Amino acid sequence: MKLTQITKVYHNKNNVIHALKDINLMIPNYGITYIIGPSGCGKTTLLNIISGKDTDYEGQVENCGLVECVEQNLNLIENMSVLDNLLLVNNDPKKIIDMLKHFELNDFMDSKVKKLSVGQKKRIQIIRSLLVDCDYLICDEPTSALDYENSHLVMELLKEVSLKKGVIIVTHELALIDEYTGHVVHMGKGIIEDSNYDYQDEPRILKKDISLHHIKEHFSMIIKTIQTRYVSLLVKILSILLIGCFVFVGVSLFPSLDQMIHQNGKWQTHDNLIITQSRDHQMSSKTGDLYDDQDIQIVKDNINGVIGYQFGWQAAQVNFNSVFYPEMYIDDIREAISTMKPEDQNKDFYQTCLSILENDVKLYESESGQSFPKDIPLYMDYRNIETFQDGEYGFVLDLVHFSNYGFKVQFYQLFKGCQIDLLAGRMTENNREVVISQNLALELYKAKHLDSMEQLIGTEEVLNMNSPGLSEEFKIVGIAYAQNKDDYMIFLQEGTMEDLLSDHHITNKDKVKYLYVSFISDVQEDETAIAENINQTLNSNKSEFVVYTDSILADEQAAENHQTLYFYLLVGGGLFALTVIYILILFFDRKRYRKETYIYKHYGYQPFIIYGIIIGLSLLTAFALQMIFSTILYNLMNTIAAQFGYPLLSSHSLLSYLLTFFITATLIIIIEGVYYYATCTSKHS
């Protein structure tokens, strides 16, 4: 090998460093050549140029042939066996075994490299280089960190190798030079100070570079890599699976997020609920206007966008629908009656109230001997009005429970032909069928230990009202997207509750008056405009209809909708955290990755093929696991969605899984691609 006028210059911010200056050197084809000199004189730089690692220099290197390096750092794949490490460079097991026997290492053939001593690893590196059948063997400090015995074993091996090829050794151990003679090159600061070589080499045919391996050999190496790195590979697959789960949440829920926020989200905060309240906007003690079935029919026939209603008469027992209390003052009642026209629908009601209250007042005055104070409110018991046939059942609407598990519910009656968005099932077709809200469905699904919420469809559940023996069975025919953050809801066909109360001889349908009526609007309509239209149509006196969130009952903070923020925090935060974890896994594995990448490239393998196929198999495995456990994942996602008020997943969508795989694969490939590029650049190699 001939080196002519080799110059190597490094540039930094402050000055120019000449690592090598006009190096001219002859290296024999056979025997040992020692390169010695103080630290920093350029020995390693010279070796990098000879080996071909560094091509950025001036001058010429001729007749170098195939050069193999035994580096100071142990470049072996630690988790592979000795045999597999040697099969990297030679596919002839017999030749490998013979060489191991020759150098007395055959007992370690099946041992993993990481279990060998440093000296044994050095010798395995040399054997691997010999299997390449190179022209020159470069050894950088081959005996460093070795004891006396192992040092001589390595040197004896190199001495034997030098009989057939040139061996170049960089060392600081001058005693070795005395014991194992060879050509000595003395280096100073970037220059050759002395060389005792007398050029009398026999010519020989030099070999070409190591050829690339066939794709079949790549697959063999992939299998070995998987076998030796299965733990880290399983960790990666688990990370990919978890990343895929969060992507699946986003893919499955994001398309319906806008609909949920702007439409179904109205159910969450009662934005589509139109209620009655006193016109003075205070918690008035005076009775407001009364309503009946005729008023409900008028709204149904004349106001577009109203899809259902709720009624009641025990205002003080209703969670959110009324601001009126069943209490009156005598003068208020007298004033109301005196100003009413004979045909006024409320006159009979007030007349009854006055009659009952005046009797109570007379009883008080006769027993106490004092006049009854006019500023004390008198409470009216509506159960004594003739529209209630049995006073015992006056509180039936105070507490309405659904199913034997006793879930307290708010009931709404939907006008015939009106629809709400359904997660599963269909709308009611008769007055013994019911649609339930998704949060109620979720509770029933958990209480009954079902496989999915769809299994609730077709089951019979009991509707219990606040009275012994007053219950009816209803068939669940649908599950609504709608749900409220405070209440469970059931949706009945219009007239169902009126018929139920009448059938049980509680109310007289033709005479009953409601202290409040609440209407529900289509989520796509303007509920404020609908409330104004109802006020104009019914022309109430003391009451008005307003959107619940605009009423004096609304909790301003409760009306705020943070679901979008929760969604992005859940999906984005989780995905970011898992991605960081995946990157950290790569980061802490970088040294092994760099070393193995260098080994693969050096011995004719394409690392991007090996790593690319392994990554592809990892993605497919994670995707397969996601499909296998899709039922569990599906139910888990529904639970999470219900907790945050999102629409639930009604089916296993193959498109969602495919889109999840595509997004996850793209993310992982980008991360792995950047990581591979950083590893393969000269800066990181």
Secondary structure, DSSP 8 states (H G I E B T S, - for coil): -EEEEEEEEEE-SS-EEEEEEEEEEE--SSEEEEEE--TTSSHHHHHHHHHTS----EEEEES--SEEEE-SS--S-TTSBHHHHHHTT---HHHHHHHHHHTT-GGGTTSBGGGS-HHHHHHHHHHHHHHHT-SEEEEESTTTT--HHHHHHHHHHHHHHTTTSEEEEE-S-HHHHHHS--EEEEE-SSSEEEE-------------------HHHHHHHHHHHHHHSHHHHHHHHHHHHHHHHHHHHHHHHHHHHHHIIIIIHHHHHTTTEEEEEETT-S--SS----B-HHHHHHHHHH-TTEEEEEEES-GGG-SSS----SEE-HHHHHHHHHHS-TT-TTHHHHHHHHHHHHHHHHHHHHHHSS---TTS-EE--GGGSTTBS-GGGTTTTT-EEETTTTEEEEEEEE-TT----EEEE----STTEEEEEHHHHHHHHHHHT-S-GGGGTT-EEEEEESSTT-EEEEEEEEEES---SS-EEEEEETTHHHHHHHHTTSB-TTT--BSEEEEEE-TTS-HHHHHHHHHHHH--SSEEEEEGGGSTT--TTTT---HHHHHHIIIIIHHHHHHHHHHHHHHHTHHHHHHHHHHHHHTT--HHHHHHHHHHHHHHHHHHHHHHTHHHHHHHHHHHHHHHT-----S--HHHHHHHHHHHHHHHHHHHHHHHHHHHSTTT-
